[in-house]
Amino acid sequence: MTAPAETPLTPQQLRLRQLATIGLILGVFLNALEASVVSTAMPSVIRDLRGSALYALPFAIYMLFSTVSSPLWGRASDIVGRKRLYLTGMVLFLLGSALCGAAQGMGWLIGARALQGLGAGALLTISLTIVGELYSLQERPRVQAFISGVWGISGLLGPLLGGFLTEHLSWRWTFYVSLPFGVAAFLMVARFLRQTGVRRAAQIDWLGALLFTLGSGLVIWGLELHQWLLAGLGAAILVAAVFLEFRHPSPLLPIQALGERVTRVAFAGNFLGGAGYFGVIAYLPLYAQGVSGGGATAAGAILTPMLVGWTLASIFAAQLMKKVPLARITQAGFAVLVAMFIALTFTVHSPLWVTSVLGFFVGTGMGFSMLTLLLSAQQSAGKGELGAVTSGVLFARQMGGALGVAVMALLIGAAAISTGGVELAEGLRRAYFLALGGVALAFLLSLRLPLVNPEH
């Protein structure tokens, strides 16, 4: 299991690798299912708990803790190994899910979402890092495309399942539904995965993790509550955290790898793409209900095409990259995103099916660009930095998403979120403009990527 990918594996090792991979993929399924199910149910959750003024916080807090903990999990797994930390993250995620389902108020829900996000930070990060160790560079695109396919299937089922559970049972079941999948994933990884990652003497950057958490939290909280002093303080703490990273012997973020152009573009592209994509999908279920008058099922259905597009594009990109340089696929993905966000700004008063069709192509753009940027960054990373680079790319994407949700709440406006109708549609148009600016900048940055295929 820990032998280099070039060394032939025995049949028993191949079987263990396959079973361990299935367990990891179950964890990815759980992560994606939870995100899409909960997005659909959130309007009902907020209404039941009387928290419309804090609509963005359950999204933003989850993404914040998932984001900030992601590089910490990744760096720690480089030092102490992957398996133990993955299982710890799964336990935290399942405990947070159970507490979310039992929430009796907004404070309880937000706290439980923080715990859930803390665990989620380990699941995808460590899963992709383990895949990077278990499979060679030539095998990896196929496996990661398969993971993207599973992500898409769960994303396809999630909105519809969330709508069904919310309308026919209770929004609380949108949190409980993840528990059996999580238990199954835990047992398979515990049984079949051999420890990966090489133990090495290094310090974990706890102060950096604390500063990133505190700074990001203050920025998001300040934006949500219109407390500009808090937001400014949070931004200053984030700047201090970055300076600290340059001086730490084992920084939370892969500072050495960020000296490479490919890694810098991968980070920036994921940040900007994540801000646009995740910022928008947080409000699309509300748009479906508040503008078009649909129910929870319609709110879920509007997300489905985006997730299907992401999935299909990831699978197709894995095949395409055998003949086309990664950079060209990345650039095509961002070009599609630019075109689609332009179109969305003109269609906020159109029927839901129009938004759904355009959303499919938004997902397609993300599928092309995110997979290829991750593979490019992993290709340029040294073996001792693989966990930190993988988690850093996901950190950038999720941090962009967390800030995107908070900033778009400002652009849309609390009154529009509460009342819906024309005001909400116009607020969403402003959010689309913000997303457009981000993906356009990401496209320009992607032009600096070298034209190299992963197998070269």
C-alpha positions in Angstrom: 0.0 0.0 0.0 2.8 2.4 0.7 5.1 1.2 -2.0 5.7 3.6 -4.9 3.1 3.3 -7.7 5.7 2.2 -10.1 6.3 -1.0 -8.1 3.9 -3.7 -9.1 1.3 -4.5 -6.4 0.4 -8.0 -5.3 -3.2 -9.2 -5.8 -3.8 -8.7 -2.1 -2.5 -5.2 -2.1 -4.6 -4.4 -5.2 -7.7 -5.7 -3.4 -7.0 -3.7 -0.2 -6.4 -0.6 -2.3 -9.7 -1.1 -4.1 -11.7 -1.6 -0.9 -10.0 1.4 0.8 -10.7 3.5 -2.2 -14.4 2.5 -2.1 -14.5 3.6 1.6 -12.9 6.9 0.7 -15.4 7.4 -2.1 -18.2 6.7 0.3 -16.9 9.6 2.4 -16.8 11.9 -0.6 -20.4 10.8 -1.4 -21.3 11.7 2.2 -19.7 15.1 2.0 -21.3 16.0 -1.3 -24.7 14.6 -0.3 -24.7 16.7 2.9 -23.9 19.9 1.1 -26.6 19.5 -1.6 -29.3 18.2 0.7 -28.8 21.0 3.3 -28.7 23.7 0.6 -32.2 22.7 -0.5 -33.6 22.5 3.1 -32.1 25.8 4.4 -35.0 28.1 3.5 -37.3 25.8 5.6 -34.6 25.6 8.4 -34.3 29.3 8.6 -38.1 29.8 8.6 -38.6 27.2 11.4 -35.8 28.6 13.6 -36.8 32.2 12.8 -33.4 33.2 11.6 -33.9 34.9 8.2 -31.6 37.8 9.3 -28.8 35.2 9.6 -29.5 33.3 6.5 -25.9 33.2 5.2 -24.3 32.2 8.5 -25.0 28.4 8.5 -23.5 28.3 5.0 -20.6 30.6 5.8 -19.7 29.1 9.2 -19.7 25.6 7.7 -17.5 26.7 4.8 -15.3 28.7 7.1 -14.4 25.8 9.5 -14.2 23.4 6.6 -11.9 25.8 4.8 -9.6 26.8 7.6 -9.2 23.3 9.0 -8.5 21.8 5.6 -4.8 22.9 5.4 -4.3 22.0 9.0 -5.6 18.4 8.4 -3.4 18.3 5.2 -0.2 19.5 6.9 -0.8 17.2 10.0 -1.3 14.2 7.7 2.0 14.9 6.1 3.6 14.6 9.5 1.7 11.9 11.3 0.0 9.9 8.5 -3.4 10.0 6.9 -5.6 7.2 8.3 -6.0 8.3 11.9 -6.7 11.9 11.0 -9.3 10.9 8.3 -11.2 8.7 10.9 -11.1 11.6 13.4 -12.5 13.9 10.9 -15.3 11.5 10.0 -16.3 11.2 13.7 -16.5 15.0 14.0 -18.5 15.3 10.9 -21.1 12.7 12.0 -21.4 14.2 15.4 -21.9 17.7 13.9 -24.6 16.3 11.6 -26.5 14.7 14.4 -26.3 17.9 16.4 -27.5 20.0 13.4 -30.6 17.7 13.1 -31.4 18.2 16.8 -30.9 22.0 16.7 -33.5 24.1 18.7 -32.3 27.5 17.7 -30.0 29.4 15.3 -27.1 29.5 17.8 -27.3 25.8 18.3 -27.4 25.2 14.5 -24.5 27.6 13.8 -22.4 25.9 16.4 -23.2 22.4 15.1 -22.4 23.5 11.6 -19.0 24.7 12.8 -18.3 21.2 14.2 -19.6 19.6 11.1 -17.4 21.8 8.9 -14.4 21.0 11.1 -14.8 17.4 10.3 -15.6 18.0 6.6 -12.2 19.7 6.3 -10.6 16.3 6.7 -12.8 14.2 4.5 -12.2 15.6 1.0 -8.7 16.9 1.6 -7.2 13.7 3.1 -9.2 11.5 0.6 -7.6 13.2 -2.4 -4.2 13.2 -0.8 -4.5 9.4 -0.1 -5.5 8.9 -3.7 -2.4 10.9 -4.7 -0.3 8.4 -2.8 -2.0 5.2 -3.7 -2.2 5.8 -7.5 0.4 6.9 -10.0 0.2 10.2 -11.9 -1.1 8.3 -14.9 -3.8 6.4 -12.9 -4.8 9.4 -10.8 -7.0 11.4 -13.3 -9.1 8.3 -13.9 -9.6 7.8 -10.1 -10.3 11.4 -9.4 -12.7 11.6 -12.3 -14.5 8.7 -10.8 -14.6 10.5 -7.5 -16.0 13.5 -9.3 -18.7 11.2 -10.8 -19.7 10.0 -7.4 -19.7 13.6 -6.2 -22.0 14.4 -9.0 -24.4 11.5 -8.4 -24.7 12.5 -4.8 -25.2 16.1 -5.9 -27.9 14.9 -8.3 -29.7 13.0 -5.6 -29.1 15.5 -2.8 -31.3 18.4 -3.9 -34.2 16.1 -4.8 -33.7 14.1 -1.6 -33.5 17.2 0.4 -36.7 18.6 -1.1 -38.5 15.3 -0.5 -37.4 14.9 3.1 -38.2 18.6 3.9 -41.7 18.4 2.4 -42.7 14.9 3.6 -40.8 14.4 6.9 -38.8 17.3 8.3 -35.7 19.4 7.5 -34.0 17.6 10.4 -33.8 14.4 8.3 -31.6 16.3 5.8 -28.9 16.1 8.4 -29.7 12.6 9.8 -29.6 11.0 6.3 -25.8 11.3 6.2 -25.2 9.1 9.3 -25.5 5.6 7.8 -23.2 6.5 4.9 -20.7 8.0 7.3 -20.6 4.9 9.5 -20.1 2.6 6.4 -17.2 4.8 5.2 -15.6 4.9 8.6 -15.7 1.1 8.9 -14.3 0.5 5.4 -11.4 2.9 5.8 -10.6 1.6 9.3 -10.6 -2.0 8.1 -8.8 -1.8 4.7 -6.6 1.3 4.5 -3.0 0.9 5.5 -1.4 4.0 7.0 -0.2 6.4 4.4 2.1 9.4 4.7 5.6 9.3 6.2 6.0 10.3 9.8 8.5 13.1 10.0 9.6 15.5 12.7 7.9 18.9 12.2 5.8 21.4 14.0 2.2 21.9 13.3 1.4 25.5 12.8 -1.2 25.9 15.5 -0.8 29.7 15.7 -1.3 30.1 11.9 -4.5 27.9 12.2 -5.8 30.1 15.0 -5.1 33.3 13.2 -6.6 32.1 9.9 -9.7 30.9 11.8 -10.1 34.1 13.9 -9.4 36.4 10.9 -11.7 34.6 8.5 -14.4 34.4 11.1 -14.3 38.1 11.9 -14.4 39.0 8.2 -17.4 36.8 7.5 -19.2 37.8 10.7 -18.5 41.4 10.1 -19.8 41.3 6.5 -22.9 39.4 7.6 -23.8 41.8 10.4 -22.5 45.0 8.6 -19.9 45.5 11.3 -17.2 47.0 9.2 -14.7 47.4 12.1 -14.9 43.7 12.7 -14.4 42.9 9.1 -11.4 45.2 8.9 -9.9 43.7 12.0 -10.3 40.2 10.5 -8.6 41.3 7.3 -5.7 42.6 9.3 -5.4 39.4 11.2 -5.4 37.4 7.9 -2.5 39.6 6.6 -0.6 38.9 9.8 -1.2 35.2 9.4 0.3 35.2 5.9 3.4 37.0 7.2 3.7 34.3 9.9 3.5 31.6 7.3 6.7 32.8 5.7 8.6 32.5 8.9 7.2 29.2 10.2 9.4 26.1 9.7 6.4 24.0 8.7 3.7 26.5 7.6 0.0 25.7 7.3 0.0 26.7 3.7 2.7 25.3 1.3 4.7 28.5 1.0 7.6 26.8 -0.8 5.2 25.4 -3.4 3.6 28.8 -3.8 6.9 29.9 -5.3 5.8 27.9 -8.4 3.7 29.7 -10.9 1.4 26.6 -11.4 0.6 26.4 -7.7 -0.1 30.2 -7.5 -2.5 30.0 -10.5 -4.2 26.9 -9.0 -4.8 28.7 -5.7 -6.0 31.9 -7.3 -8.3 30.1 -9.8 -9.8 28.0 -7.1 -10.4 31.0 -4.9 -12.1 33.0 -7.6 -14.0 30.1 -9.0 -15.2 29.0 -5.6 -16.4 32.5 -4.7 -18.5 32.7 -7.8 -19.9 29.2 -7.8 -20.5 28.5 -4.1 -21.6 32.1 -3.5 -24.3 31.7 -6.1 -25.6 28.2 -5.3 -26.2 29.3 -1.7 -29.0 31.6 -2.9 -30.4 29.7 -5.9 -32.8 27.6 -3.7 -34.1 30.8 -2.2 -34.5 32.3 -5.7 -36.5 29.3 -6.7 -38.9 29.7 -3.8 -38.9 33.5 -3.4 -39.1 34.5 -7.0 -40.8 31.7 -8.8 -43.0 30.5 -6.0 -41.7 26.9 -6.1 -41.5 24.5 -3.1 -38.5 22.8 -1.5 -38.4 20.2 -4.3 -38.2 23.0 -7.0 -35.5 24.6 -4.9 -33.5 21.3 -5.0 -34.1 20.8 -8.7 -32.5 24.1 -9.7 -29.2 23.0 -8.3 -29.2 19.6 -10.0 -28.1 20.7 -13.5 -25.0 22.5 -12.1 -23.9 19.4 -10.2 -24.5 17.2 -13.2 -22.5 19.6 -15.4 -19.6 19.5 -13.0 -19.6 15.7 -12.9 -19.8 15.1 -16.6 -17.2 17.7 -17.4 -14.8 16.2 -14.8 -15.2 12.7 -16.4 -14.7 14.1 -19.9 -11.7 16.2 -18.8 -10.0 13.1 -17.4 -10.2 11.5 -20.9 -9.4 14.7 -22.7 -6.2 15.4 -20.8 -4.6 12.4 -22.5 -4.5 14.4 -25.7 -4.9 18.1 -24.6 -2.7 20.0 -22.2 -4.1 20.7 -18.8 -3.8 24.4 -19.3 -6.0 24.4 -22.3 -8.8 22.5 -20.5 -8.5 24.9 -17.5 -8.8 27.9 -19.9 -11.8 26.4 -21.6 -13.5 25.9 -18.3 -13.1 29.5 -17.2 -14.1 30.8 -20.6 -17.4 28.8 -20.3 -17.9 30.3 -16.8 -17.4 33.8 -18.1 -20.0 33.3 -20.9 -22.5 31.7 -18.5 -22.3 34.4 -15.8 -22.8 37.0 -18.5 -25.9 35.2 -19.7 -27.2 34.8 -16.1 -27.1 38.5 -15.5 -29.7 39.0 -18.3 -32.0 36.1 -17.2 -32.9 36.8 -13.6 -36.6 37.3 -14.5 -36.7 34.3 -16.8 -38.4 31.0 -16.0 -36.5 28.6 -13.8 -35.7 26.2 -16.6 -33.6 28.9 -18.2 -31.5 29.3 -15.0 -31.2 25.5 -14.8 -29.9 25.2 -18.4 -27.3 28.0 -17.8 -26.5 26.4 -14.4 -25.6 23.1 -16.2 -22.9 25.0 -18.2 -21.7 26.8 -15.1 -21.1 23.4 -13.6 -19.4 22.3 -16.8 -17.0 25.2 -16.5 -16.2 24.3 -12.9 -15.7 20.6 -13.8 -13.1 21.5 -16.5 -11.2 24.0 -14.5 -11.2 22.7 -10.9 -10.0 19.1 -11.7 -7.2 20.3 -14.0 -6.0 22.9 -11.6 -5.8 20.4 -8.8 -3.9 17.9 -10.9 -1.5 20.6 -12.1 -0.8 21.6 -8.5 -0.3 18.0 -7.4 2.1 17.4 -10.3 4.3 20.3 -9.3 4.3 19.4 -5.6 7.1 17.5 -3.9 6.1 14.3 -2.1 6.5 15.8 1.3 4.2 18.7 0.3 1.5 16.6 -1.4 -1.0 16.9 1.6 -0.3 20.6 2.1 -0.7 21.4 -1.6 -3.9 19.4 -2.0 -5.4 20.8 1.1 -4.2 24.3 0.1 -6.0 24.2 -3.3 -9.2 23.1 -1.6 -8.6 25.7 1.1 -8.5 28.4 -1.6 -11.7 27.1 -3.2 -13.6 26.9 0.0 -12.3 30.2 1.4 -13.5 31.8 -1.8 -16.9 30.2 -1.4 -17.2 31.3 2.3 -16.3 34.9 1.4 -18.5 34.7 -1.7 -21.6 33.7 0.3 -21.0 36.6 2.8 -20.3 39.3 0.2 -23.2 38.2 -2.0 -25.5 38.5 1.1 -24.4 42.1 1.2 -25.1 42.6 -2.5 -28.5 40.9 -2.4 -29.6 42.6 0.8 -31.3 41.3 3.9 -34.7 42.9 2.8 -34.6 41.1 -0.5 -33.7 37.8 1.1 -36.7 38.2 3.5 -39.3 39.4 0.9 -38.2 37.7 -2.3 -39.8 38.8 -5.6 -38.3 41.4 -7.9 -35.9 42.7 -5.2 -34.4 39.2 -4.7 -34.0 38.8 -8.5 -32.3 42.1 -8.9 -30.0 41.3 -5.9 -29.1 38.0 -7.5 -28.2 40.0 -10.7 -25.6 41.9 -8.6 -24.3 38.7 -7.2 -23.9 37.4 -10.8 -21.9 40.5 -11.7 -19.5 39.8 -8.8 -19.1 36.2 -9.9 -18.4 37.3 -13.5 -15.6 39.6 -12.4 -14.0 36.7 -10.4 -14.1 34.1 -13.1 -12.9 36.6 -15.8 -9.8 37.3 -13.7 -9.3 33.6 -13.2 -9.4 33.1 -17.0 -6.7 35.7 -17.5 -4.5 34.1 -14.8 -5.0 30.7 -16.4 -3.3 32.0 -19.6 0.0 31.9 -17.7 -0.2 28.1 -17.2 2.5 26.0 -19.1 1.2 23.7 -21.8 2.2 20.4 -20.2 0.3 17.1 -20.0 0.2 15.2 -16.7 2.0 12.2 -18.0 5.0 14.2 -19.2 
